[in-house]
Each structure stands twice: as C-alpha cells, then as structure tokens.
Amino acid sequence: MFERPDAVLTAIPLLALSGLALRSAIALTGIGTGLLAAPLAPVGYLAALSLVFRELFTGPVAEEATE
C-alpha cells in the first residue's frame, strides 16, 4: 500500500530534478535562451527543500512532537 511517507520520499528527488528537466527542455526546444533557463535549475532543489521543511514543521512529525 502506498502511504504518505512513501509519497513524500518519492516526491523529493522528483522535485529536485524537475528544475533541471525544465531547464533542459527549454534549452533543447530553442524557445528560451540560456539566460532565461539558468535560474530554473535551483528551483527544483528549492521546491524539494521546501517540501522537506513543510513535512517537518506541519506534517505528521510535527504533530507527534507536539503531543
């Protein structure tokens, strides 16, 4: 059975690579320039980090810590 911890652990690397994938897609299609695509790489890492912090501060871990 697929539960919340499994989903979170799966989403972290997917989010981390999403910025690089988006940057590569823009660069390969030729629609954007390198200057446009450059800031997109760290966006995936920041999204993954924000997911981790959200889970730590508002998720089940935080609820168990307050009890």
PLY file of the C-alpha trace (Angstrom):
ply
format ascii 1.0
element vertex 67
property float x
property float y
property float z
element edge 66
property int vertex1
property int vertex2
end_header
0.00 0.00 0.00
1.29 3.44 -0.95
1.20 5.75 2.08
2.11 9.37 2.78
5.76 8.76 3.79
6.29 6.82 0.58
4.81 9.65 -1.46
6.98 12.26 0.25
10.15 10.22 -0.20
9.28 9.74 -3.87
8.50 13.41 -4.44
11.77 14.78 -3.04
14.11 13.57 -5.83
11.45 14.19 -8.47
11.16 17.81 -7.38
14.93 18.18 -7.19
15.30 17.05 -10.80
12.29 18.95 -12.11
14.18 22.24 -12.32
16.96 20.65 -14.34
14.46 18.88 -16.58
12.58 22.11 -17.22
15.82 23.95 -17.95
16.88 21.22 -20.39
13.51 21.22 -22.13
13.64 24.98 -22.65
17.22 24.86 -23.88
16.57 21.96 -26.27
13.50 23.47 -27.86
15.30 26.73 -28.54
12.38 28.77 -27.22
14.34 30.24 -24.30
17.88 31.44 -24.10
20.49 30.24 -21.64
19.94 33.38 -19.60
16.23 32.60 -19.30
16.76 28.96 -18.39
19.65 29.45 -15.93
17.56 30.39 -12.86
15.30 27.36 -13.35
17.88 24.79 -12.19
17.84 25.74 -8.48
14.04 25.97 -8.45
13.71 22.19 -8.26
16.15 22.00 -5.36
14.29 24.76 -3.53
10.97 23.01 -4.12
12.36 19.77 -2.69
13.81 21.60 0.30
10.53 23.38 0.94
8.71 20.02 0.84
11.09 18.63 3.45
10.65 21.66 5.71
6.89 21.62 5.25
6.76 17.98 6.27
8.99 18.61 9.28
7.13 21.66 10.55
3.50 20.93 9.64
3.36 17.23 8.80
2.94 14.15 10.95
6.40 14.59 12.50
5.42 17.98 13.93
2.08 16.64 15.15
3.78 13.78 17.01
6.35 16.15 18.52
3.65 18.39 20.00
1.82 15.51 21.67
0 1
1 2
2 3
3 4
4 5
5 6
6 7
7 8
8 9
9 10
10 11
11 12
12 13
13 14
14 15
15 16
16 17
17 18
18 19
19 20
20 21
21 22
22 23
23 24
24 25
25 26
26 27
27 28
28 29
29 30
30 31
31 32
32 33
33 34
34 35
35 36
36 37
37 38
38 39
39 40
40 41
41 42
42 43
43 44
44 45
45 46
46 47
47 48
48 49
49 50
50 51
51 52
52 53
53 54
54 55
55 56
56 57
57 58
58 59
59 60
60 61
61 62
62 63
63 64
64 65
65 66
